[in-house]
Amino acid sequence: MASGLGSGGWHTDRLGIQDPLPDDLSPDHRSALEPHLRLRKGEKEREVVIKRLTVVKATPPYSDNLEFYVFRSSDGRLDVRRRVSEEGRRKVFLAVATVVALVVLVLVLTH
């Protein structure tokens, strides 16, 4: 996994008015940027700075709804951030909603 993170740190691309987007941008990033980079009427000069950081998302099997984000920090070491996955957040939301519904039902039935 570490080899896919490159040398670490932010990658900076400076683009002029006629410069194409970097070849290694994902289709999602490319489609998000392209509408904002269209040539405007009367535009003579521009500089666009794109800063990117390579991040790897890992979801180990049997991780109890956890996902890990791995990237190289500014000093070159691997940094790992853990968070609850979208599926885990959905399960927590459903559990809380169920408890609230049961409490409301008990309150309605006891009064």
Secondary structure, 3 states (H helix, E strand, C coil): CHHHHCCCCCEEEEECCCCCCCCCCCHHHHHHHHHHHCCCCCCCCCCEEEEECCCEEECCCCCCCEEEEEEECCCCCEEEEEEECHHHHHHHHHHHHHHHHHHHHHHHHHC
